[in-house]
Amino acid sequence: MKMHFISSGTDSADAALRVLESRYGQTPPEQAEVIVALGGDGLMLSVMHRGNDLPVYGMNRGTIGFLMNEYDAVNLPERIAAAEETVINPLAMTAEARTGEIFRGLAINEVAMLRAGSQAARLRISIDGRVRMEDLVCDGVILSTPAGSTAYNYSANGPILPIGSDVLALTPIAAFRPRRWRGAILPKGATVRFDVVEPDKRPVMADADSRGVSSVLWVEVRSEDAVRHRLLFDPGHGLEERLIREQFV
């Protein structure tokens, strides 16, 4: 099996890289059959954002490693051959800044609208062209994929979504008005638009997987089904199992 190894650059990841290269060799990415990522979830997201069509098998050399498999240098080709594949579609974000510039980006986990000043944000939320919430006063709001639902979304008390479900989670961050609003579950095919109310007085930034755009006027988000990220997991330890297990700890 032709494998291309990538390290996150930490001491433990670099040490694992040297071990695996000495045992299995290093194949250039354009000739490889699979990418083996050594690090944490941040590295996995970075590898997927590079847009390579190859499947990615991650091994945890970081901290949490939700998207990673357990590290073991033994029988790696056999483990990869037996791995289960999960396909993830990212979110496509289009945002207009107050300067008039248009920004576009992809988010595997979530797109977040976050207040960028001392006052709470005011947002108008539309779904498929229909205004669903005229005025949300909050610190921010998150639109999350199933894969990202255990990350920032879960920390903001959003729901964990099963992998493969055709839904997205819309979750407020510290909602002030309406105070009791806890978010919504939306169809995967929905186009979600956030308009910033009082952008001069209450600036808001948009963030797609930690790629930020400051002082936006509006943001539109939809699922980008044309982009497919292929993740490999050891049998019995795939994302679906991890998402279920996460809810019982």
N, C-alpha and C positions, 0 to 999 in steps of 0.2 A: 504494500500500500504506500502510495506517494503522499507524504505528509509535510505540510509547512508549519513550523512551530513559531509562535509569537509569544514574547514575554512582556509582562507589564512593566518590567524594569526594576522590580523590588529584588532584594537579595534572594529571597526564597524562590521567586519566579525565575530569576537568572540561573540559580543553581539547578533547578529542574530542567531548564532549557539545555544546559550543558550535558546533563545526564541523558536526556532524550535524543539530542543530536548525536552523541557518541554511540548510542544504541541503535538508532533507526536512521540516522542521516538527516540531512536538511534538503528539502526539495523547494526550488523557487515557486512562488505562489502561482505563476502562470502555467506551471506543469503539475501542480499538486491536485490530488483528488479530494483532500480534506484539509481544513485549517484546524490546528490544535492551539487553543488559546490558554496560556498559563498566567493566571492572575485572579482577579475578582470580577464582579459584575460590571464595573466600570470599563475594564478591558473588553469584555464581551460586547457591551454596547458600542464601544469604539470600533471594534472589528466589523460589526454588522453595519455601522454607518458608512463604512468604506465602500459598500455596495458590491462586494464580491458575491458571485452566484454559488460559490462552493459551500457545502455544509460546514458548520463550525462545531467542533467538539471541545468544550471548555473543561479545564481541570483547575480546581480551586487552589490557588496560591495567595489568596487574599484573606478577607475576613468572613463575611456572610456567605458569599458565593451561591446565591439563590439560583443563578443561571448556569452554575458549573457542576461538573461531576467531581467525585472524590479523586484526589491525585494518587496515582500508582503508575510507576514506570514499567511494570511487568505486563506482558501480553497486550500491549496497546492496540496493535492492528486488529486482534481478535475482539477486543472490547468495542472498537469503533464499528466493526462489521456487524456486531450484534446490537448496536445502539438503535433506539427508536427516534424517528425524526418528527420534530414539531415545526410547523410553518407559522411564522408570525408576519402579519401585515402591519406596517407602521401607520401613523397618522401624518397627513400632509397639512402643514400650517402655512397660511398666507397672511401676512400682517402688513398694515400700512403705518409707518412711523409718522410722527408729527412733522417731520421734515419733508414728507411726501414720498419718501423712498418705500418701495415694496420689497419685503423680505419673504423668502420661502425656505422651508426646512422640513425635515422628517423627524418624527419622534416615535421611538419604539415603545417607550414607557408611557409618557404623557405630555400634553401641552398644558402649561399653567399660566394663568393671568395673575400677576402679583402686584400689590400696591408698591409704588416706587417713591412714595413721599411719607410725610408724617400723618396724613389723613387716610382714612379707609377709602378703598376704591368704590366707585359706583359703576355698575355694569348693566347693560341691557342685553338679554340673552334671546336669540332667535334660533329656532330649529326649522330647517328646510324653508326658510323665508318667512316664517310666522313667529311673531314675538310671543315668547312664552313667559318671560319675566321682564317687566318694564324697568325695574330698578332694584338691583341687588347691591346692598351695601355690605362690604366684606373686606377681609385682608386679601382675598384672592379666590380663584376657583380653578379646579383641575378637571381636565377631560382625559380619562385614562383608558388604555387598552386592557384586555384581560391579562396580558403578560406583565403590564406595569401596575396592575391593581394592588399588588402586595407592597409596592414601594411608597412613594409620596402619598398616593391616594389612600392607602391603608392607614398611614400615620395621621391623616386628616379625618379619620373615622369613616372613610368610604368603604364600599363593599368589595369583597374579593370576588372576582369574576372567573368562572371556569374557563380554562383554555379551550378554544374551539367554539365558544359561545359567540353569537353574532350580535353582541351588545357592547356598549361603552359605558363607563361610569362618569357621571358629572357630579363633582363633589365640591361644596364650598369650603373655604378656609375661614374660620372665625366669622361666620355670618352674623351681622348685626340686625339687618332688616332684609327680608322677613326673618325674624329671630329663630323661628322653629323650622325653617327649611333645611332639610338634610341632604338635598341633592336629588338626582334622577338617574334611572337606567334608560339609555337611549339605543335605538337600533344602530347596528354597525354602519349602515348605509346613510345615516343622517349627516347633513351638513350643519355644523354648529357655528353660529356667529356671535362674537362678543363685541359690542360697541361700548366705548368708554364714554361715560357721562362726565362732563366737567374735566376734560383732559388737562387743562391748564392748572386748575386748582388741585386736582387729584390725579397725578400722573400714575400710569400703570405700565408695567413691562410685561412682555410675553416671553415665555421660556419653553423651548422644545428640547427635551432631554439635555438640559443645562446649556443650551445654546440660546442666549438671550437677545431680545430686541427691546431697547429702552424707549419709553414714552410713545406708546402706540395709540392710534386712533380706533382701530378695529382689527379683529383677528377672525379668520374663518378656518375651520378645521374639518377635515373629512378623512375617512379611512382610505389609504392608498393601496388598493387591492392588486395593482400591477407590480408592486414591489413585494417580493417574498424572501424573508429571512429564514434560513434552514438551520435549526439547532438540533444537535444530537445529544441524547441522554441514555444512560445505562438503563436496561430493562427494569421496570418497577420503580424507577427514580426520576420519571419524567416530570414536566411542568404540572401536568394534571394532578399527579400524586402530591407534589410539593404544595400546590395551592390548597388541596384538601387538608394536608397535614398542618399547614400554617394556621388554619382556623381552630385547631384543637390544642394549641400550646398557650 
